[in-house]
Amino acid sequence: MSELITGKNAIIELLEKDPKKIEKIVIEKGYKSDKIGKILDLCNSKSVRYDILPSIAVYQAPGERSGVAAVMTPFEYTEFGDVDLFEAKNIVILDEIEDPHNFGAIVRTAAASGADLIIIPDRNAAQVTETVINVSAGTIFKIRISRVKNIASCMETLKKNGFWITGTDMDGSSNYSDYDYTDKSVIVIGNEGKGLRRLVKEKCDDVVRIDIMNGVESLNASVAAALVLFERKRKNL
């Protein structure tokens, strides 16, 4: 089943990275935008089909008007077994993140902080959808994403390949900003409501926390991920 992308940045990123995945682009006649101009230039240089139509409302959600939409082939995940775990350094595991907006935001943060790979479970979790692609602003095409059947088993494989696995949880033993992140590092982000599952938490080598104040129970998963991932980046510079 084809995916529909309406974010201009996501469309530009896909045109630059992998234009063969685009089946066609539709542009609303008369819609003015510098990014639309860039999209047209890329379509011409990459030989991507585009149609200029009086209205593209059928390609967009009610109330949305971005002026452009791209129809692409289904997103292709990276097989975990094909990942070179010797070359990889920074990995993110999402333990049953359910909200596609959180997933997309974490993808953007992971790419920006230099992560090599994101691993998600193949069920009971958000998968890559049009929403995730658009929220990621196209950065999903800059990073590999793998789906696995068993996160705990995957963690064991990573440990055998020299990775140190750090979970994030409210009762972590160290504050994330005081923690020493290893060169080959895995950060695990838990579910929005339940946090890390018991077995996943037990498989972590360490668990860090984010100290928060004023009786606030927790942070949004994507915010917590941003804090920890960029702290890892800062410490490992």
N, C-alpha and C positions, 0 to 999 in steps of 0.2 A: 504494500500500500504506500502511495506517495506521501511525502511530508510537505506541508505548506509553510513557508517562511515569509513573514511580513516585516521583520525588522531590517532596516536598511543596512545597519552595520553587519548583521548576520549574512545578508545577501552578498555584500561586498567581500566579506571574508571567504565565503564559499566560492565566489567567482575567482578570487585570487589563489585559493588553495587547491580546489578540486572542481573546476567548472564542468567536468564530465558528469558530475552527479546531478546537474540541473537539467530538468526536462524542458522547462520553458520559464520565461519571466514575463509577467504582465505589468504594464505601466499605465496609469491613468492619464489620459490625454489632458494636457494643460496644467498638470501638477508641477509646480516649480520647486526645485531643491538642488543644491550643489551635489548632494549625494546621488540624486537621480541622474545627474549628468555623469558622475563617475561610473555609475552602474551601466549606463548606455555605452560609455567608452570601453568598459571591460567586456561587455557583451560583444561589441564589435571586434575587439582584439582577440577574444577567446573563442569567437565563432559560436556564441550561445544564442539560441533563438529567443526573440522577444516580440511581444505584441503590444501595440499601443491601442487601448480601448477607451470608449467614452466613459465607462464606469468599470471598476474592478470590485464593486461591493460584494459580489458573489464569492470572492476570494478572501474576504476579510470578516472579522467578527463584527456584530452590530455595534455601531458607534465608532468603529476604528477607521482611520483614514491615513494610511501611510503613503499612499500613492503608488505603491509597488508591492508585488508579491512574487515569490519564486516557488515553483513546484519542483521538488527534488526527489530522487530515488530514496528508498528507506535508509535510515542511518545505519552505518556498518560499525559494529563493535569490534574491538581487537580481542582475539582469543588470548586468554591469560597464558596459555601454554606457548604462545608465540612471542611473548615478551622476553627480551634479553635482560634477565635479572642481574647480570654482571654490570651492564652499562647503566641500568636505572639507579637513581639515587633517592629521589623524593616521590613517595607514593601516598595517596589518600584513599582510605577505605570509608565508604558511607554505609553505616549499619542500619538499613531500613529507613532511610530518609524518604518520606512519603509525599511531601509537597513539591510539585514540579518547579515552583518559583524558588524554593530553597535550593533545590538541586541545580537549577540554572545559575543561581547566584554563586554557589560553591564552585561550580565549574569555572566561572569567570575568575574567582579568587585563586583557585588552584593553578590555573594557567598563568595568571599574573605573578604568582609567587614562585614559579619555576618548577611546579610538580611535573613529573614524567607520565603519571598514570593515575586514573581514578578507577577504583574497583567497587562495584555495586552487586548486591544479590539479584538473582534473576527473577525473584518473586517477592511479594510483600514489600515492595519499594517502588518509588517513582522510576520509570524508565525514560529513555530519551524520546521526547515528543516535540511537537512544534513549539509548545510553550517553553520547554527547557532550552531549545535552540535559540529562540528569540530572547529569552531572559539572559542567556549567556552572552548576548550581543555578538554571536558568531565565534566566540573564543572556544567553543566546543570543537571547532575544526583545527584548533592548535594543540590539542591534547588527546591522548588515547584513553578510551573508556572500555573496561572489560566487565563482563557479567560472569559471575560464578554461581554454582549451585550451593556451595558451602563456604561461608566466609571464614569460619574457624579453621577448616582444612587449608584454605588459601593462606591464612596467617602462618600456619606451620611451615608451608612451603617457603614463604618469605623469610622466616627465621632461619631455615636451613641454608638460605642464600645470603646470610649475613646482615639482614635487616633487623633493626631494633624497633619494636612496635610500641607506640605511645598512644594510649586512649585518652579521651577527654570526658570528664565526669565531675559532677558537683562535689563529690567526696574524694577527689584525687589527692594523692599524698604530697604533691608539690604544686606551687603556683606556676602557671605556664610561663611566666616571664622570668622565673628563677631557674628554669630547667635547662639542662645542657642537652641539646639535640645532637644526635649522632650524624655522621656523614651519610650513612645509608639508613634512611628514616622513613617510617610509616606512621602517619597520623590517622587515628580512627575517630570519626564523628558519629555520635549516636542518633537515634530516632528523636524527632521533635518533642514527643511527650514522654516516652519511656526511657530515653537515654540508651546506653549500651546494653545489649542483652547479656545475661549472666555469663554464658560460655565465651562470648566474644571478649568480655571484660577480663575473664580469667586468662585468656590467651595473650593479653597485653603484657609487655615487659614492665611497663610503668603506666600510671594514670595521672594526668595533670588536671588541675582545676583552674577556673577563672574566678577570682574573688570579686564578688559584687556586693553592693550596699543597699541600704534603705529598704530592706525586706523584700527586694526583688528576688524571686525564686531562681530564675534562670534567664539566659539570653537566647534569642533566636538562633537556631542551628547555623544559619549562614553567617551570622555575626560572630559567633564563637569560632567557627572555622576560619574566618578572616583573621581574627586576633592570633590564633595559634599558628596558622600557616605563615603569616608574615613575621611572627616572632622566630619561627624556625629559620626563615630566610635570613633575617637579620643576624642571628647567632652563627649561621654557617657561611657568612660572607668571607 
